[in-house]
Amino acid sequence: MNVQNHAFHGSDLEKIEAEYGIDAKKIISFSANVNPLGCPKSAEDALKNNLDAISRYPDRDYRRLKEAIASYTGADPTRIVLGSGVTELLSLFLGLILPKSALIAGPAYSEYEKDLKRLGCKVRYCMAEEEKDFIITKEDMLKETSEGTDLVILCNPNNPTSGAFTRSDISFLAGEYEKKGILLLIDETYVEFSEKDLSAASLISQFSNLIVLRGTSKFFATPGLRLGYALTGSKELLAMAEKKQDPWNINAAAEICGSVMFQDKDYIRQVRRTVEAEKQYVCESLLQIPGIHIFPVFANFVLVKLPEGSMTSGMLFEELLKKGMMIRDCSTFPTLGSRFIRICFMSHEDNVRLVTAIKEALTEKTE
C-alpha cells in the first residue's frame, strides 16, 4: 500500500497493524510523543499497594490529588479542575465558554478546530511561517486577533512545530486580551519537557481570562490513566465546571498515581535529563544528513524538513514502518506539506536505530 498522507495518531498502532499487517507490539512509536522512561515506579508501587481502592469510591473532592497538583504547579488548589485527559477538558471548557469566534496559533492539534466547529464557532488561524522557523510572536497574535474574537488558543510548546511562547509573552497577551474581554486558553501538554520555564501556571492568579490545560499522558508516560487538569483564574468558569462535571469523574487508579507521581522529584529530573540528552543527539545527528533542516525545539519532539529531491514524508513514513518504526508524517497539517516529519525523542538505542534508518533511506533515494 502506498498512502501518501498518513493521518495516524501516535496511538493508532492497532490501525497500523490492520492496514499494514505489522504486529503493533513490535512498532516503536516516535509519533505519540510519550517520554521513553515509562510510568514512574513510585506510581506503579502506589497502585500495587492500594488495589483495594477499586472497591470503594474515591474522595469526591480529590483533595489529596489537588494538593499534589497545586504543589507541583504552584497554583491554588481551588483553581484546579480535574478531567479525563486534556482532550476531555478541552471539550468541557469550550462547551462552557461557547465561543462565537476563535483564533488558533497554527499549525495545531486538529481537535481544537473540530471541537470549536461542533459548537458553531468561527475559526481563524495565526499561522506560523517556515521563513520564521515556525515561531509566532506576540505581535503576530495581536495582529491576527480580529474584532469579535472571544477566544484564543495556544499550544505551548506547540504541536507539531515544537516552537514556543515565553511566559512574558503569555503574560503580555493575557493582559491585552483581558482588556478586550477575550479568553486565552493554553494547552501545556508538552511544557514540562522544556529546558526553559515557559509555563503560565504562575499567571493564573493574575488574569481572570486565563485557562491552562495539562495532562499526565506525555511527561509522566501514563496515557492509559486519562488524567488531566485545568488551572484557571476565572471564578465563573470554575463554578460552571463544578456544576457541569459528574461526581467521581477521575477513577481510583488515576487518583492514586497522580497523588504520588507529581511529588516524584527524582523521576522528574531523570525525564528532563534524558530528553535533553536525546534531543541533542537526534538533532546533531540529523544535521549531518545533507540538505535536512530542523526547527527550534522546546518540546520532546522535533519538526524536520526533508531535503529537496529526497523521498517525501509519506514515502519515508512507509519505509521506516517496514523496519518497525513509526514517525509522524506531517503532510496532513495545514501549510506543512509533503517534506515535513515530526520525531519524538525515545531511548538512545531506539534513537540511534531511527537516525541510521533515516540516513540510509535518504541516501538511497538521492543516489
N, C-alpha and C positions, 0 to 999 in steps of 0.2 A: 504494500500500500504506500502511496506517495501523497500524503496530505500536506500541503504547503503551509497552512495556517493551523497551528495547534493551540486550541483554547483550553487545554487541560490545566486544571488547578494542580498545585503541587501535591495535593492529597488524593488525586484521581488515579491512584495506582491500579485499582480494580478495573477502571475503564481502559487503561493502557493494556492491562492483561487481556481483556476481552477483544480489543481492537488489533493488537499486535501479536497476541499469542505468547507473550513473555511473562514468566512467573513473577507476580508482583512482589513476592518476598525477596527476589534476587535483584530488584531495582534499587539503586542508590538515588534518592531524590535530592538533587541540587536545586529543586524548584520550590519546595514547600517552605523554605526559609526558617526551619526549625533548628535550634542550636544542636550540635552533634554530640554533646555530652549526655543527653538524655535527662530524664526526670531526676531531681535532687534525691540522693539516698535518704536524706532526712525526712522527706515527704513520703517516700516508699515505706520507711520504717514506721512512721507515724500511722500510716494506713494499715499496715500489717498488725500493729499493736492495738488498733481500735476497730477491728472488723465488726464488733458487736454494735457499732454505731448505726449500721443499716437496719437495726431492729427498733430504732427509736427516731423521733423527729429531731431534726437539727434545731438549734436555737433560732427561734423565729426572727430575732433581730440581728443574728450573726455578729454579736458583739466582739467575740474574740477575733474573728476573721477581719472585721473592720478595723479593729485596733492594730492588727498586724499590717494591714494595708496603709493605715494612717502613719504608722512608724516608718514604713518603707518609703512613702512618698512625701512625708512632711505635711500632709493635708489633714484637716479637721475630720474626724470620723463621721461627723454629722453631715458632711458634704459628699459622702460616698454612696453610690448606687451600685448594687451588685447585679450581675446578669450572666446569662449562659453564653459567654464569649462576646467579643466586640461586635460581631455581626448582629446578635440579638439586641444589644444595647443601642446600636445604630438605628435599628428599626424602631425601638422603643422611643428614643428621643425625637426622631423625625416625626413619628406619629403624634407626639405631644406638641411639637413645635408647629406642625402643619405649614411649612414654608410655602410661599407663593412663587418666589424667585430665588434661586441659589446659584452661587459661584463656587466652582471647584478648582483647586490647583491641580493641573493635569500635566501629563497623562496620569491616570489614577486607577485605583481599585474600582472595578466595574459596578460593585454593589451600591456605591454611593448614588450613581445616576439611576440605577434600577429602582432603588427604594424611593428616591425622590419622584420619579416619573409615575410610580404606582399611586402616589399621593396627588398627582396632577400638577406637580411643581415644574416651573420653567427652569431649565438647567443651562448654565453657561460655564465656559472654562477659561481660566487664565493658563494658557498652555506654555509649558517650558520649551525653550528652544535649544536645539543642538549646538548652535553657534555660541550659546552662553553656557555650555556644559550642562544643560538642563537644570540650571539654578534659577529659581524665581526670586525676585527681590520683593521687599515690602512695598516698594514704589510700583512695581508691576501689578501687585494685587490691588492696590488702591485705584490705580488707573483703570483696571478692568471691572471694578465694582460699580455697576450702573445704578441709577436711581431706581428704587423699588426692590432692590436686593434685600432680603431679610435674613439670609443665612449664608455663611461662607464656610467651606470645608477644606481643611488641610490635612494631609498625612505627613507626619514629621518624625523621623525621616520619611521621605516619600517612597512609595512602591509604585512603579518599578525602577525609578531613576536613581534612588539612594541619595538624592540631594536633600538639603535641609535648611530650615529657617533657624536662626539663633533665638535664644529666649528673649533677647532685647527686641528682635524683630516681632516676635509674638506679642510682647508687651505693647509695642507701638501700635500694632494692628488692632489689638483688643481695645485699646484706648480710643483709637479713631472710630472703630466700628460701634463702640458703646455710645459715642456721641450721636451716631446715626440710627440707633435702635436696631443694629444688626448683630445677630448671634454668631459667635465664632466657635466652630466645632473642630477639635483637633484629634486625629487618630494617632496615638503614640504607640502603636503596636511594636515598633522597632526602636524606640528611643533608648531603651536600656542597653542596646548593643553599641551605642555611640561612645567614642572615647571623650567626646565633649558633652557637657551637661546642657542639653537642649530642651529639657522638659519644661512644660508650662504648669506643672503641678503646683509650684510655689506661687503662681499668679492667681490661683483660684479665689483667694480671699480678697484680692484687689479688684476683680472685674466680675460683675454680675451677669455678663453676657458670654462668659467663657465656659466651654464644656470640653473635658479631656476624656478620651476613651483609651482604655488599656486592657490587655488580656495576658494570660499566662502561657498561651499556646506556643509562642515562638521562643521567648527568652528562657522560660523555665521548662521548655520541651514537654508540655502537658496538653496537647490539643484534645485528647480524649476527655479531660476533665470538664471542658467547656466552662471555664471560669474567666469572667471578665469583670471589669469595674469601671465606673464613670466617676469623675470628680467635677463638680460644678459649683459656681458661685451664685447660681440663681436659686433663691429660696422657693420661688414659684415653681420651677421645674422639679425641684426636689419633692415638693408636696404633691405635684401631679404624678410623678413617678411612683411615689408611695401608694397612691390611690389606684394607679393603673396595674401595678405588678401583682401577681398572685403571691400568696404567702408560701414560704419554703421553696423559693424558686431556685435555690442553689442546693445541690444534693450533698449528702453527708461526706462523700469522698472528697469533693471539691473543698468543702469547709475544713476538713481535717488537714489536707495537704496545703491549702492556702495559708492556714494559720501558722504553719511551720516554715514553709519554703521562703516566704518573704523575709524571714529572720536569719536565713542560712547565708551568712556573710562570706564564708569560705567558698561556697558554691558560686555565689555571685561574682566574686573576684576571679575564680577559675574560668568561668564562662567568658568574662571580658578579656582575660589574658589570652585564652585560646583563640577567640575570634579575631583579636587584634593581630596575633602572630600569623594566623592563616590568611588574613586579609593581605598582609604584606607579602606572604609567599605567593598567593594566587595572582595578585596584581603585578608583582615584579616578574613572575614567570610568563604571564600573558603578554606583557610588553616586549618580551623577547621575540615574539612572533611578528614578522614584518607586516606592516600595514594595519595591525589591530589597534583599536583605540578603546581606552576605558575612561569612565567618567568619575567625578569625585564621589567618594564612598563615605557615608555617615551611618550606614546600617550594617547588617551581617550579610550583605549581598552586593554585587557589583553589576552595573549595566555595561555591556560590552558591544562595540560595533565591529563587525567582521570586516576584513579587508575587501576592497573593491576587487572584483574578478574571482573571488573565492566562492565557496558554496554559500547558499542562502541560509538563513536561520532555520527554516523548515528542513532543509537537507541535513544540516548539522544535527538538529534535534533527532532525526531518524537514525543517522549514522551512530550517534552516541547511545541511542536507545538499544541498538543491536548489541552494544557492549555492556548493557546493564546500567547505564547512567542516564538520568533524566534532567535536562535543563529546561529553562523557560524560553520558549520561542516567543519573542515579544512583538511579532508582526501583527498580533491581534489588538495591541494597544494603539490608540489614535496617535498619529504622527510618527510612530517609530519605524514601521516598515519592515522589510524582509532582511535587514542586515543586523538586527539587534537581538541579543540574547541576555538573559539575566542568570547569574550564577550565585548560589548561596555557598558560604564557606563551611565545609564539613570537616571531617577529621583529616589530619595531614596525609595519611595514607590514601584516602579517597581523593583528596585534592591533587596529589601527585598523579594519580591514575587519570583523573579528568584532564588536567593540563596536558599530559602526554598524549592523550587521545585527541584532544582538540588540535594540538600541533601537528600530529600525524595526518588528521583529516584535512586540514587546511593546506598542508604541504603537498599532499597527494593531488588535491584539486587544482593547484596552481602549476604543477609540474607538466 
